[in-house]
Amino acid sequence: MSDCQFKFPTGWQVIPLDQCMGAIIDYRGKSPEKTTHGIPLITAKIVKNGWIEKPAEFISVSAFDGWMRRGMPEPGDVVMTTEAPLGEIAQLDSRKVALAQRLITLRGKPGLLDNNFLKFAMQSEFIQQQLKARATGTTVLGIRQSELRRVLLPVPPLAEQNDIAKCLGSLDGRIDLNRRMNETLEEIARAIFKSWFGGFHPVSVADQRDGWKDGEFGDVAENIRIQVTPGSLPETTPYIGLEHMPRKSIALTEWGTTESLASNKFAFKSGDILFGKLRPYFHKVGVAAVDGVCSTDVLVIRPKHPVWFSFVLAHASSSEMVDFTNAGSTGTKMPRTSWDELRRFKLSIPPSELAQTFNAAVFPLVQRIQANIHESRTLASARDALLPKLVSGQIRIAQDPHATGVTL
């Protein structure tokens, strides 16, 4: 970083991180004993792109105080991943959570540093470059707390920090609203499925109404295997790997591009169902929101007829399907399932008229999820364009005494 690259406005301070902190809580060390329920555990792998994904791991209530003896997190605290990956930033809300290894919690010093501004400052290029410069390691970069403490922070006057955080936070707030709405829409879709079809468990045709039949998943769905070479595609073609797929959510909000890819991939269309076959217990199943290509460790699934879309999606994304494929997966360290395994999943197939009616109820919910994803990506692009300019002081926020908000 050259001095000319980052010039801050008059009145702003540039202060070492440890002089700005009210608390630095380091949770690195051994991993806690995990349970199937209890207090949600925030791990480094679910801190991504400024957000904390839905936790899939927990610790027991009785173990919480002992594990968090280094310090209790507070609402508004900023968490940072210290390695694998380095420098992912997010902020805690009011929910009670436990923090796992490879995370550090930062809390601004009252009267000097606002936590909301701190979140955005830590995501800025000015900070991220310093983190990488002070990191050690070859294949995996990590930063020691002693080095983190020496990272320099831009510290505007507190009123300006609040204005910057308010401007960027308004965009994040709309993105978060879409995230929460998508979670609710998915819950509604699953509730409709359980109400109509009695859950995910196969039921003998003898116990069903006329028109139902015993069958397999492969009777209503197929695996699309269209191989493409990245070099034959525009570099901006969307790419979805397992790293882009969240656990237990059909909303695929993230994707990369084919720019740096070398090996062959599978093509998919918007609306296709993507099923992560590597380590299927991670439960990575979702609906593509764009046309693109995916890793060969992802199965592209499509209903044999559009009326079966919601029925196929409900089964493909169910815990029962994931458990079934996990039990039949091959390999010890890196277990994989296959389409041959998925297609044999037993289920009861309703008449196509009922599937069509069910699809008419659920498909609009999926479409709304897709629309929210695209809106959020537009909002995120606007935030990402503003963030470096606001945090560096290139763009200042002017207070309008006659307005209730702030203006650029």
C-alpha positions, 0 to 999 in steps of 0.5 A: 500500500502506498501512501498515495493510494489511500489518502483520508480527509482532514479530520480523520484519524488512522489508528492501530486496531488495538487502540480502537477496541473495547474488546478483542476476543479470540476464539481460536483453538480446539473445536467445541463438542458439537450437538444436533441441537442447542445454541447455534455455533458460528463457524468460519465456514458460514461467515461469507460475504458480510453475512452469517449463513444459517448455522447447521451446528450447535453446542449444548446449553450446558457447555456454553458458559465453559466454551465462551469463557474467553468472552461473551459476544454482544449484539453488534460485535464484528466477527472476522475469520482468521484463516481458511478463509482469512478476512471474512467479516460479519456482524452479530445480531441479538440472537444467542450464539457460540463462536467456534475456532478461527474467529475473532470478535471485535468490539469498537471502543465506545465514543471512538469507533462505531461497530456498524462502521467497523464492519464496513471498514474491515471489508474495505480494500485498505484493511483487506490488503493489510490483513493479507500483507500481515498473514503467514502461510502458503496454501492457507493464509492466517493472521496472528492476533499480534499482527491483527492488532497492528492493522491500521483503521481509518477513523472518521469523526463519530458522527460521520461514522454513523452516517456512513454506516447508515447509508451502507446499512440501509442497503444491507438491511434490504438485502437481509430482509430478502434473505429472511423472506426467502427463508420464510418462503422456503418454510411455507413451501415445505409446510405445504408439501407436508400438508399435502403429501404427509411428509417425505416418507414413502407410503405404500400405494395400498394406503393411498387414494386411486391414481397413486403408485409406488415409484422411484425418484428417477420416475419423475426426474432426470440427471442432465449431463451436458459437459462444456469446456470453460474456454468455449464460454464467455468469461462472465458465464456464471459458475456454481461450485460447492463453495457457493452453495449454502447448507439446507437452503434452496436459495442459491444466492452466490456464484462466480464466473468461468474466468479462471476455470480449466476443467470441464463443467456441467451446463445448467439452466435457470430453474434447474435443481443442483444437488451437491454429491460430494459429502452429501451430508452437507445438504447442499441442494438448491435452485439455480437462479441463472443459466451457467455451469457447475462443478462436476461434483454437482448433479443437475436435476430436472423434472421430466415434465414441468408439472413435477418441478415442485414435487421433485424439488421437495424430495431432492432437498429433503433430509430424507433424500440427503440421508438416503444418499449419504448412507449409500455414498462411496469413499471414506474421506471424501464420500460421494453419491451419484445419480444412480443412487438418487434415482432409486429413492423410493416414493409414492407418486401422485396423479399428475393432476395433483402434482400440477395443483401442488406446483401451482401453489409452490412454484410462485414461491420459488419464483419469488425467491429467485426475484429476491436473489436478483434484487439482492445482488443488485443492491449488493453491487451498489453497496460494494461500489459505494463502500470503498469510496465512503470508507476512504472518504472519496465520497462524503455524506452531507447532512441536510438539516431539512431531511430525515436521512443523509445524502451523498 
